[in-house]
Amino acid sequence: MLKYWIWLSTREGVSNVQALSLLSRLGSAAAIYQADEDALKDADGRSVPASLLDKSLTGAEIILQQCYQKNIHVMTIQDAQYPARLRVISDPPIVLYYKGVFPAIDTSPVIAMVGTRKASAYGLMQAKRLGYQVAKSGGIVVSGGADGIDTMCLTGALTADRPVIAVLGCGVDVVYPAGNRVLFEDIAAHGCLLSEYPPQTPALGSHFPVRNRIISALSLGVVVVEAPKRSGALITANRALEQGRDVFTVPGNVGTATCEGNIQLLREGAIVVEDGWDIMKEYVHLYPELVSHQPKTIPMQLTPEQRESAVKSTDKLPPRPKKTQKKETSPVPSDTKVIDKSENRAYIDVQEILGALSPDEKAAIGQLTSGEKHIDQIIAATRLPAARITSALTLLQIKGYVRALPGKRFSLAEKQS
């Protein structure tokens, strides 16, 4: 029954990975609910999170009632409709909530399109144009629903009269940003709003980096339309590569801060995109009956409000950390490696930035003061849920305090000179 799934997915201190492990051993959410403390212990006999011993279903029943009242659908990881692309990642959500009609993800060419909230007029126009062209050529556009690039990609795709998916970092009944109310209503009518968070969950900053893994996992490829160096869009691109997805990017204006991430991706081998067909032609062989070249396009223009909101080329973005050279590291977790100080590298002074960090960020970065570590070591040492540590590390990367290394290892970033 759905109430047991919602109960399991809302247990404090229980990550998706832990929930999946329990499901593998016990078979169902109902069985986990009915299990006693001894049955819930793993082979190592580690203590069971107290929340799993709380058998009250009141919270789950309230969430179900809200879903019924607001026409919100609930999907579990054991449902046939649950996307296989999402199911196979390392930390899939065990419950999804959606409004609208959920597309047939696994039999459709789904393309993720992401970028900065503070986009230039050039970026906004490219996003709207590419969203339309991808949809017109048979693709389903998935994005995050934020201001800027996300909004323009989804708007362009809807113009092609095709289904779209907006993955939210809040409940699907929460309109964030507030200015996207009409857009979200259109999406629910022609596609779906999707979230792993229950109704009425607010849009917290820590939700968005976690949400991005869903955007990339649903897709065949991720298009970074416009992004500065310190951008969540680049984190999404990295998750896409980890998940075996293609990464595309639009040639950015050289010297424009909002396009520096695009230039970086091009250096790293991302596929260059000039129009939507550059993306969709990569998947003709997989979906010959769905994907077709549509050379004729309608003119795309920005509204006066959209132009007014665009970042000007003279606007300055926050400073970014100095580029560092990555060291060869092992992809397998090992004992902590002490950062090599013999190269005279000056690393971020953790004590100087603690006041600006959240408790989770403090816990994560505190583990890196003695040297780089694998993410599993950080999770084990902090004893925090994997999703919270992943989110904290993502935010620390965006802020320029932490850098990601090969093999899911992390280290402090170097100070700017």
Secondary structure as GFF3:
##gff-version 3
##sequence-region A 1 417
A	DSSP	alpha_helix	2	9	.	.	.	ID=ss1
A	DSSP	alpha_helix	16	26	.	.	.	ID=ss2
A	DSSP	alpha_helix	29	34	.	.	.	ID=ss3
A	DSSP	alpha_helix	37	40	.	.	.	ID=ss4
A	DSSP	three_ten_helix	50	53	.	.	.	ID=ss5
A	DSSP	alpha_helix	58	69	.	.	.	ID=ss6
A	DSSP	beta_strand	73	76	.	.	.	ID=ss7
A	DSSP	alpha_helix	84	87	.	.	.	ID=ss8
A	DSSP	beta_strand	95	100	.	.	.	ID=ss9
A	DSSP	three_ten_helix	105	107	.	.	.	ID=ss10
A	DSSP	beta_strand	110	115	.	.	.	ID=ss11
A	DSSP	alpha_helix	121	136	.	.	.	ID=ss12
A	DSSP	beta_strand	140	143	.	.	.	ID=ss13
A	DSSP	alpha_helix	149	159	.	.	.	ID=ss14
A	DSSP	beta_strand	164	167	.	.	.	ID=ss15
A	DSSP	three_ten_helix	178	180	.	.	.	ID=ss16
A	DSSP	alpha_helix	181	190	.	.	.	ID=ss17
A	DSSP	beta_strand	192	195	.	.	.	ID=ss18
A	DSSP	alpha_helix	207	218	.	.	.	ID=ss19
A	DSSP	beta_strand	221	226	.	.	.	ID=ss20
A	DSSP	alpha_helix	232	242	.	.	.	ID=ss21
A	DSSP	beta_strand	246	249	.	.	.	ID=ss22
A	DSSP	three_ten_helix	257	259	.	.	.	ID=ss23
A	DSSP	alpha_helix	260	267	.	.	.	ID=ss24
A	DSSP	beta_strand	271	272	.	.	.	ID=ss25
A	DSSP	alpha_helix	276	280	.	.	.	ID=ss26
A	DSSP	three_ten_helix	281	283	.	.	.	ID=ss27
A	DSSP	alpha_helix	304	309	.	.	.	ID=ss28
A	DSSP	three_ten_helix	341	343	.	.	.	ID=ss29
A	DSSP	alpha_helix	350	353	.	.	.	ID=ss30
A	DSSP	three_ten_helix	354	356	.	.	.	ID=ss31
A	DSSP	alpha_helix	359	366	.	.	.	ID=ss32
A	DSSP	beta_strand	373	374	.	.	.	ID=ss33
A	DSSP	alpha_helix	375	382	.	.	.	ID=ss34
A	DSSP	alpha_helix	386	398	.	.	.	ID=ss35
A	DSSP	beta_strand	402	405	.	.	.	ID=ss36
A	DSSP	beta_strand	409	412	.	.	.	ID=ss37
###
